[in-house]
Amino acid sequence: MARRFPSVAASSVSDMTGPVTSEATSTPTRPSSRWEAQRSFDELGRPLREVTFCVVDLETTGGSAAAGSMITEVGAVKVRGGEVLGEFQTLVNPHQAIPAFIAVLTGITDSMVATAPRIEQVLPQFLEFAQGCVLVAHHAPFDVGFLQHFAREQDRPWPRFEVLDTAKLARRVITRDDAPNCKLSSLAVVFDAGTTPNHRALSDARATVDVLHGLIGRLGNLGVHTLEELQTFSSRVTSAQRRKRHLAEGLPHAPGVYLFRDDRGRVLYVGTSKDLRSRVRTYFTASETRTRMGEMVGLAASVDGIECSTPLEAEVRELRLIAEHKPKYNRRSRFPERVHWIKLTREPWPRLSLVRHVIDDGADYVGPFSSRRTAERSVAALHEAFPIRQCTPRMPKVPSMSACALAEMGRCLSPCDGSVTPEDYAAVVTELRGSLHQQPDTVVASVSRRMAALAAASRFEDAGSWRDRLSAFLRGAARTQRLRALTRCPELVAARREDGRWAVHVVRHGRLAGAGVIPAGAHAGDWVTRLRAGSDTVLAGPGPAPATTVDESEKILRWLESDGVRLVHVEGEWSCPVGGATKHLRVYDAVQASRESLVAFDERRSSRTLHHPVR
């Protein structure tokens, strides 16, 4: 088992070449809220009693700002710890006639707003009033959506307000026994609000304050005491789950991997996070509502955390731990060995076969494929282009057998009855090998001709089946070519600036052998040399297979191909064929994306319903 990667402290460097000097990390002159700078010090989140809320309500001429509706009144109340800190109220001149039914509903008439300020004057005043607060509204998308719309119209930057919707929260707390619905008027009765909602902005905002405090009071009995817990509360999280929050207390605020274990020490679930403690706490509070995760948390007796120096190292460790422990509640990457490869055998009369493992026998392999069905589709595409034998028995150099039906149909060269010479058969196999590793043009042309013929005969479903076969082959061939390019490199060292630091990774034969972050004041070249010397020794895997799981190598490839990566050292050659399968795959990926978007569009159109928020 590989040892732990070197862990190096975070730092910032000026350049990857030459001496490294410390460099100050740029920070905003003013945080988005007064709690942003303190968040890492408050391990339990921001206590609700210390959060300043700005409860806002709008009256408008209609239901959509995008459709031309305007704001006629703004009302807001600023509260903290149950104490009212200030109120904001003003009528707004909409510069359009107020519809009669709106005037009857709100009591706001054209004459009342004739001398009122315009939204261009009101909006900056409101934003100054609400600065540093958490915005609260009943049906927040309606009120906040109007404010954001006019901010965009005025080319005014919208502050990064955190938003809380009391209607959404009430639907998670209030039952039918409490109230017939979650309208503001109904909730005001439930929580005995001091102000009765009357469709005037300030009155409704005051009523919403009482509803907010009532909801917080109820949730406090369920263990919800911080803003983070309130924002993500779900009634589906049981009190038993919340009582296990202490399991996260020993974890650091650092990136890494976490493992949930039961009372016998068995691993139940493995995950990664940039902040171990914050992520694990969500399983015991609110944001995790998946049924199987609730079941997992119910069985959990402890949580282990493994700090990692880079996000890529954490992702790789997660894959390795899942493959090692095969946790019951992880659905992906549990069985990396359950894949299929297409093998071009090494024998006098080679053929294509499906195998589960790659061995060092000099044969050619393509894959891996996640399912046998996908691999069989790829083989069908290859047989369409190359008429090599499809029978499974091993043939002697000079066979003397009867021809099969495929030979009679002209789909096999029929070496079994001597219909083809070893030289001619070998020439076809050589061309097949070139399609696997270099240029799949022959396969693409052959299958495309078959699809065109089927389409001309109006056999569109059959043509679609051949398209899927070709796509499966191209995807497998592209995967092989990318893997082979990386796994044949004995060593590759790359770096990328991440969060103001240089993250460096050492990759050997497709496996992550070392990872770290260059510390401040270190010489980059010397530090990388020491990292290479201390990294794991890795032996090459057989054929195109990496010295680890394919999932790990592909995750490394995605990082290597991301923006900003610098190659520090390459031993060997890291390259893919220019005319490889990836070139053709782009076309089929575009077709697949188009088909999926059309299906999604049809589903949305069939299920579209009109929704008007109830005030």
N, C-alpha and C positions, 0 to 999 in steps of 0.2 A: 504494500500500500504506500502511495506517495506521501512524503512528509509534508508538513505545513509549509506553505510558501513564506518567504521572508516578508515581514511586515515592516513598512517604513513610514515614518511620520509624515503628515501632510506638509507641503511646502509650495512655494511659488518660485519659478526660475525665469531668468531673462532670456535664455536661449539654450538649445540642446547642445551647442558646441562651445567649448571653452569653459572658463570658471563660471560658477553659478553664484549669483548674489541674491540676497533676499529682496523681495519686491512686495510692496503693500498691496493688499487686495482691495479693489475699488468697491465701495459700498454706497448705496443711495444716500443722499444728504438727509432725507427724511423717510423713515420706514412707512410702509403702507398703513400700519396701525401701531399704536404705542406699545403693543405687546410683541411685535415681531422680534425685537432685539432681545427679549427676555424668554422667548419660547424654549430655548434649549436648557434654560436653568430651572424652568418649572416642569418637573418631570410628570406631574399629574395633569397638565393642561392648565387653562385659564379658569380659575374659579368663577362661577356665574355671579357671585356677589361683587366681584371686582370688574366686571365687564360693563362698559357703557353702551347702552342700546339707544338707537334713534328710531322710534316707532313712527312711521310715516303713512299718510293716507292721502289719496288724490280724489278730486272730483273732476270729471271730464265730460266732453260733449258726445262721446261715443266710446266704442270698445276697442279701437285700434288706432294707435298713433300713425302707423304706416298708411292707413286709409284716410288720413287727414283729420282725425279727431284731435281736439286740443284740450289742454288742462284749464280748468276754471277755478280750482282752489287747491291749495297745498296746506296741509296741517301736519305737524310733527311734534313729538314729545321726547325729550332726552331724559333717560332714567339710568340710575346705577344703584345697585343694592336696595331696590325698592323705593328710592328717593327720587323725586322729580327734580331735575337739574335745570330745566328750561323748556319753553314751548315756542313753536314757530307756527304762524298762521297768516295767510294772505290770500285774497282773491286774485285771480289772474285774468287779464283781458284776453280772450281767445281770438279776437278779431274775426269772429264769425258768429252767426246767430246760434243761440242755444236752442236745440230742439225742444218742442213744447213738453214732451213726456219727460225729458231730463229736467226741465225747469220745475215740473210738478213733483218729480221724485226728490230733488235736492233742495228746492226752494230758491235756487240761484237763478236770477233773471238777467236779461241783457242790460237793464238799467243799473243793476248792482255792480257789474263788472266793467261798465263803460269807462270809468276813471281809474280802474285798477292797473297796476304795472303789468308789463308784458312778461312772457316767460323768459326772455333774454335778460331781464333784470332779476327775476325771482330765482332762477336756477343757480346762479353763482352764490346768492345769499343762502339758499338752502344747503348747498355743498359746503359752505363755510360752517354753517350750523352743525352739520352732520359729520364734520371731519373727525377722524379717529374713532368713529363709532361702528357698531355692528348694526346694519340696517335691518329693521323688522317691519313686516307688512302682512296684512291678511290677504292672501293670494298675491304674494310678492311679485311673481312674474308680470302681473298687470301693472302695478305701481312702478316698480323698478324699470320695467320695459319702457314706460312712457318717459321717465327721467333720462334713461340712456339714449332714447331716440332724439330728444331735444338737445342733449349734450353733443351728439354727433352732428346735428344740424348746425350747431354753433361752433363746430370744430373745437370743442372743449374736451380735454382729456378726462375720462371717467375714472375717478379714484377706485382703487382695488378694494371696494367694500366687501366685507363678508355679509351674506344675506341670510336671514332666517325667515321662514314662511310659517306663520302661526296656523294657517289653514292646513298645511301639509302635516305639521306636527300634531294638530288636533286629531286628524284622521288616524293617527297612530296611537292615540291615547283615549279619545272619547268613544264610548260604546253607544249602541242604540238605546241602552237603558238610561244613559246620561242625557242624551239629546237626540232629537229626530234627524238632525243633520249638523254640519259644521259651518253653517253660516255665522257671521259675526254676531247677529242679533240673538241666535240660539245660544252661542257660547257665552255671551254677556249675561244671560240668565243663569246658566250653569254656574258661572264663577261669581255671580252677584256683583257685577261691575258697577262702579259708582257713577258711570255715565252711560246713558242709553244711546246706542247707535242710531243716528237719524239721517244718514247720507250727507252729513257735513263733515269736512275733512278733519277738523280738530276734534270734534266729538267722537268720530270713529277712531281716531288715533288714540284718544284717551281710553276708549273702551278696549281697544286692542292691547294697551298696556296692562289693563286688569286681566285680560285673557292670557297674556304672556306670563304674568306672575302666577296665575292659577295653574297653567300648564307646568311651569317650573316647580311649583309646590308639589304637584302630583308626581312628577318625575324624580324629585328628590327622594321620595320614599322608595323609588326603584333603583337608587344608587347612581343617579345622574347628577353630577355636581360640577361639571366643567362645560365650557362652551363646546369643546370638541365632542363630548358625549352628547350634548343637546343637539348639535348639528347632524349627528349621524344616528340618533336614537331610532330604534325599531322595536316594536312590541314583540317581534319574533325572537328577540334575544331574551332568554330566560334569566330569572334572578340567580339561578345556579351558575350560569355563565358569568354573570357580573361579579359574583363572589370570588371568582378565581383570578381577579385582576392582579392579585399579589404575585402570581407566577411570572409576571413581566418585570417585577421590581429589580431583579438582579441583572437585567440585561443592560448593555450600554447604549448610549445614543451614538451609534456608529454603524457603518455598513457591514453586512455580513449575512450569515445563514442562520436560521433558527430551526430547531427540531422539537416538536411536541412529542412527549413520551407518556406512556400509560404508567400505572402503578407497578408494573413489572419491568419497566425500563425499555419496552419495545417502542420503536419509533412509529408514530401515528401519521405524522405529516412533516414535510420539509418545505421551507420557503425562503425567499431572500427579501432583503429590504435595505434601503439606504439608511434607515434609522430603526435598529432592531427593537428597541423598547417601544417606540411609538407604534410600530406596525403590529407587534404582538398584542399590545393593549386593545387594539381594535377588535380582536377576536372576543374580548370579554365585555365590550361596551355596546357598540351599536352597528357599525358599518358592515359587519359580516353577518349576512342573513341567509346564506346558503344552508339548507337543511342538513346536508352531510357535514358541514363545518360545525354546526351546533352540536351534532352528535359527537364529533371528534373532540370538541372542547369539553363535553361532558365526561369523556373518558380520560382526558389529559390530567396527569399528576405533576408534571414538571415541564419546563421549557429550557432547552440549552441554546446558547448563542455562540457562534464562532465568528469572531471579527475577521474581516478581510480588508486588504489594503486598497483594492480597486473593485468596482462593480463587476467587471468581467470575471475576476477571481471568484467573487461570490456566486455568480451564475454557474460557473464551472463546478464549484464545490457542491452546489445544489444538485446538479446532474449526477455527480459521482455518488453523493449520499443517497439519492433516490434509487439509483441502480444497485447500490450495496444493500440498502435496507428494504427496498420495495414496500414503502409505507402504504397502508390500506387506503388512506384518504388522498393520496396523490394519484391523479388520473393519467398524467402524462409522464413519459420517460421512465416508467417503472421497469419496462422490459426491453432495453435497447438491443438485446440479442434476438428478439423476435422480428427479424427482417429477412428479406430474400434478395439474393443476388442472381443475376444472369451470368452463366459461365460458358465461355467458348472452350470446349474441352481440348486437351492435348492428347491426340491419338491419331492413328493413320487417317481416319475419316472423321474429322471433328464435327461436333454438333452443339447445339445450344441446350443447356439444362438449367434448372432452378436449384440453387443450393442455399443453405442457411448460413454457411460460414465460408470465409475466404481462407485458403491455405496457400502456402508458398510452394506451388507446384508448377509455376511457369505458365499457367493458363491465363486467359483474359477474362476479366470480370467487369460487370456494369451494375451499378446500384449504389447503395441498397434501396430496395423498395419496401414501403411500409406494409404492404399486403401481397399475398400470392396472386390475387386477382390482377393487381396493377402490373406485376411482373409478367404474368401471362399475356396481358395486352401488349406489352413491349415486345415479347417474343413473337407474337403474331405479326407485328409491324415489320420485324426483321425477316421473318419467313416470306413475307410478301415481296421483299426486295431481293432476297438471296435464297435460291432453291436448294439449300443444303439439306441433308437428310434430317428427318424428324423422329426416326425410330430410336429406341433407347438401348438395344443390345450393342455391346462392343463388337466392332467388325475387325476381322483380320485384314492384313495388307492386301490379300487377294481373296475377296469374298466370292462366294458362289451360292447366292440365295435368290429367291424369287422377288420380283419387283412388287411394290405395294400399290395401293390405289392412287397415292399421290404422284407416283411416277407416271402412271397411265394418264393422269390429268395434266401432266407437264409441270407440276409444282415441285418436283424433286429431281436432282441430277441422277438419281438411282445408281449409286456406287455398288449397291448390293448385287446387281446382276452384270456388273462390268460395263454399264452404259457410258461411263465417264472415266477418263484417265486420271491417275493421281495428280498429274501436273495441272490439268484443267480444274479439278476440284480444289486444289491448293490455291489457284489463282482467285477463285470465288471467295475462299476463306480469307485470303489476304485483303480483298476488297471489303469484306465484312469487318475485319479487324480495324481497318482504316475508318469505317463508319462509326465504330464504337469509340475510338479514341481521338480522331482528328476531324473528319468532315462527314456528317450524316446526309449529305446531299442525295445520295442514291436512294436511301430509305424515304426521304421526304418526297422525291420525285415519284417513286413507285406508288406510295400510298396516296399521293395527291391525284395521280391518274385514276386509281381505283375510286376515290371519292367523287371525282368528276363524272365518271361513268355511271355511278349509282345515282348521283344527283340528276343527270340527264334522263335517267329512267324513272325519275320521281320517287326513288327509294331513299328518301331523306333521312329516315331513321337509321338505315344501314350505313349511309354516308357519315352520319354523326358518330356511329360506333367506330368506324375507321379513323375518324378525327381523334377520338379519345385514345385509340391505340397509339397513334403517332405522337400525340401529346405525352402519353405515359413514357414512351421510349425517349423522347427528347429530354424530358425532365430527368429521367434516370441517367442518361448519357451526360447531361450538363452537370449533374451532381458528381458523377465519377470524375469528370475532367477537372472540376474545381478541387475535389478532394485530393486527386493525384498530384495536382500542382503544389499543394501544401505539404502533403505527407512525404514527398520525395526530398524536401528540404531538411537536412540534418539539424539546422538551427536557423531561426528567424527571430530577430529582436526588433520590436516596434514600440513607438511611444506616441502618446497623444496628450494634449493639454486638457485636463478635466477639472473643472471648478478651480481654475487658477493654479493647478499643479500638474507636473509631468508624470503621468502614469506609464509605466514601462512593463512590457510583457515579453517573456522568453518562451518561444514555441519551438518544440523539437518533434519532428515527424508528426505534426498535427496535434500534439498534446501540449497543454499549458504546463511548462516546467518551472516557471518562476514569475513572480509579480511583485511590484513595489512602486513606491512614489519617491521621487528624488527629493531629499531633504534640502532645506535652505542652507546655503553656504557650502554645499558639496560641489565637487567638480563632476560634471555630468558624465564625462568619459570614464573617469576612474570608478564612479559609482556603478555605471552599467557593467563595467568589467567585473566588479565584485559580485554583482547580481548574477551574471552569467556563470561565474565560477561556483556560486552557491546553489544554482538551480539543479533540478532533478536530472539524473541520467536517464535517457529514454532510448530504447531500442526500436528500430523501425518495425512497423507492422507488415504483414504479408500483402503483397500486391498493392492495390490501391487503398486497402483498408488502413486507417490511421492507427497509431499506437494507443488509441483510446476509443471511446464510442464515437460514432458518426455525429451524434448530436453535439458533442463537445467541440469537435473540429469545425462543424458548421457555425457554431456560435462564435468561435474564434475568427473564422473567415468573415463573418458579418462585421465584427469589430475591426478587423484589418482593412476591410473595404469601406469603412465609414470615413466621413470627412475629417480632415485634420490629422490623420495618422501619418507618422514619419517612420520610414524604414531606417533603423539604426545599423543593422548588420544582417546580411543574408548569406548563409552558407548553402551553396547549391543554386538552383534556378527556380524562381517562383513565377510561372507563366502558364497561360492557357492558350490553346490553339485559336487563332483569329477566326477561322471558319468553323468553329466548334458548334455544339448543339445549342449553346446559349443564344447564338444569333437567330436561329429559327424559333427558339422557345419564346422569344419576345412577342412574336406574332400570335402564338397560341395563347399566351397569357392575356394579351389584349382582347382576344376573342372571348376567353373565359370571363374576364372582367365585364365585358359588354353583356354577356348572357346573364350574369348574376345581377347586374344593375337593372336589366329589363324585368327579371323575375321580381326583384325587390320593388320596382315601380308598380308592377301589376298588383302585388300584395298590398302596397300602400293605397292604391286606387280603390281596390275592392273593400278595404276596411276603413276608408276615410269617413270620418264623422265630424260634424260641426260642433265646436265646443265654445261656450261662452261662460266665462267665470262668473260665479254667483257672488254678488257683493253682500 
